[in-house]
Amino acid sequence: KLLGLLAQSKAVITVADPESELAAAATEGGFGLNIPPARPQEVALVLDSLAQDPARLAAYGAAGNIYGQQFGKTHGFESCLKELGAL
C-alpha cells in the first residue's frame, strides 16, 4: 500500500517505532513524517498542520513519487537481470 501512495504522489504519515524500517524510509525518502505509537494528539496536530500547508504536502508527494520509483516493477526486473548478468 505504501508504494501505491508514493506512486500517486501522496504525503505519508506513518505511526511506527522510530527505529523501524518504515520510519527510516519516511525519513530517507522525505515523503512524510513518522509519529511514534501512542501519540494520537501528535498525529492530530501534524494532520492539522499539513492541511494548512499545501506546498509542504506537494513537496512530500513529489519526494515520495521519486523515492517509490526505485521499487517500480520495471526497475526491479532490470535489477534482477543485471544481477543475473543478462544486461
N, C-alpha and C positions, 0 to 999 in steps of 0.2 A: 504494500500500500504506500510505503514511503516513496518509492520510485515513481509511482503514479502521480503523487502530489508534486514531486520535483519536476516531472515532465510537463505538468500543467502550470509551471511557474508559480506555485503557491508557497507562501511562507509557512514554516512548520514550527509549531511549539510542541516540544516533547516534555513529557513528565517521566523522568528516569533518573536513576542513580547517576550522580555526576561522573563517576568512574566508568560508566557503561559505554559500550561501543556506539550506541545511539546518541548519547550526549556528545561524545567525541566527534561523531560525524557532523552533527549540527554545528559544532564549533569550527571544525576543519573546513566544512563546506560553506560556512557563512550564510546558511539558508534559513536560520531561525534561532530560537532560544531554547534552552533546556531549563526546566524548573524541577528541583528535587521533589520527590514524592512527599505527600502530606503537607503541602503548602497551597491550599486552594485559594487563599486570599492573594497570594503572589501570582497565581495563574490569572485570576480576575484582573489584577492590576495591569499585567502585561497585555492581556487581551484588550482592555480599555485603552491603554496607551497606543497599541498598534492600530486600533480602529480610528484613532485620531491622526495617524501618520501614514497616509497612502504612499508617500515616497519611500518610506522605510519598508513597507510591505512589498512594494515593487522591487526594491533592491534585494530583499531576501528571496523573492520569487526568481529573479534573474540569476542570482548566485546558485539557487537550488537547481535550476534548469541546467546550468553549466556543470555543476557537481554531478548531477544524475546521469549526464551523458557518458561518463566513464563506465557506467554499468549497462549501457544500452546493448540490445541483442547483437547488433552488428559488430560493435566494438568487442564484445565478449567472444564472439565467434572468431573474429580476426585474431584476437589474443591467443585463442586456443590453437589456431592454425600456425601462428608464429612459434608457439611452444613446440608444436609437432614438427616444425621445420618445413611446413608446406607453403609458407610465404617468405 
